[in-house]
Amino acid sequence: MDCVFHVATAAPTAHNAHNQELMRAVNVDGTINVVEACAAAGVPRLVYTSSASVVFEGRPLYAADESVPYAARPMDYYTHTKIEGEGVKCGAWDWRGRRRGPACDTASKAEKLHSTPEL
């Protein structure tokens, strides 16, 4: 396998918007599981999808790219877990503070604000 696309999320809905356990289980722990599985299987690339909410500060974003900083005050717990999940992606770090995992491309901040790039 050359690449894995990680697109799972626990997005807030009317029924689960306050379910922090679900948000953490899917958006953080689930991302850890995907990164670990890719590393164990020797998958060289991981494409991770996130949310434009990770950079949203209550004002419009124009020509935003990966250099836009994360929201200083995430608007909700979902956004907090997506920011944390982005930290886990690609082996940037894990919950023990160790670097690991496959190299990856991200469909995260910039790609959610613009069209998806061609693969």
Sequence and secondary structure as in RCSB ss.txt:
>XXXX:A:sequence
MDCVFHVATAAPTAHNAHNQELMRAVNVDGTINVVEACAAAGVPRLVYTSSASVVFEGRPLYAADESVPYAARPM
DYYTHTKIEGEGVKCGAWDWRGRRRGPACDTASKAEKLHSTPEL
>XXXX:A:secstr
  EEEE       TTTTT HHHHHIIIIIHHHHHHHHHHHHT  EEEEE  GGGG  SS   S  TTS   SS S
SHHHHHHHHHHHHGGGS  TTS   S EEEEESHHHHHS     
